[in-house]
């Protein structure tokens, strides 16, 4: 079992400020509401100093994380236990030879080869971003075998964050380069194009989240250098020359936010607050407010849990009953960085 000393919330790296919005955005005062949790599980044998990443084919969580201070190796794990239940579960783990200083990230869908696709920033001198495919069993559990691996950006990226990995017409990776700016690359499968800059994003805290909507462009979410959560809609899925209106929220985070997640009739985002304790927060995002350049977060649900890194949010669906539940995974502030999961109870 890995051991670690006490872990403190790290201060964000100093970076150049994000560019000003094209026109001033209106920052509102959000309604703060306490949310509950249930079915909580702490996996004491899984510890990290960074965020976990989660992918759920067939509602079965697959986890990956980089180790704590005593080991930077990436671990893959299957959650073993009753379906749609965290309490009493265990982790079936595989520790990889690959290691990172930052959080890895799963592609949130099966790859074209029906594998689980993972991206991470390596420890080489140039800090390459790697994308690897990992084999799955017939019931969509990880075997621990990596079937293919490729670098992003022709080996020229000197990454200074973990990556984000998404899909919108093509596979998409973004990461902070050696200057703290966002570098973005696409691939049809595992052959990535040259990485391009996205100037409108400035110098954020960590990688940037993006999600396609029912239009050609995308919704982008990130944490600015000063901690403000920011959002923008772009006309193009690859907005290298766009200067969209940036909607700055009154909410702040210590690091990058979670992915944007559809749940019910809304699109949700989660983040770790700047209150000093690392309180977890989750909120619906008003896309029309983003379009208008206004603060898109009107209600913040605050969880009675603390994290030292970004949370991961997912939806689990009971196919039999049709009931769905919102779940969150995070790295705890217990002193070892143990991984946790629970169901979120929104009022």
Helices and strands as residue ranges (DSSP letters): E 31-34, E 36-47, E 53-55, G 57-59, E 62-66, E 73-80, E 90-99, E 105-106, E 116-121, E 129-136, E 142-152, G 153-155, E 164-167, E 171-176, E 182-187, E 196-197, G 199-201, E 209-212, E 218-223, E 228-234, E 247-252, E 261-263, E 266-272, E 279-285, H 287-292, E 299-306, E 312-317, E 324-331, E 338-345
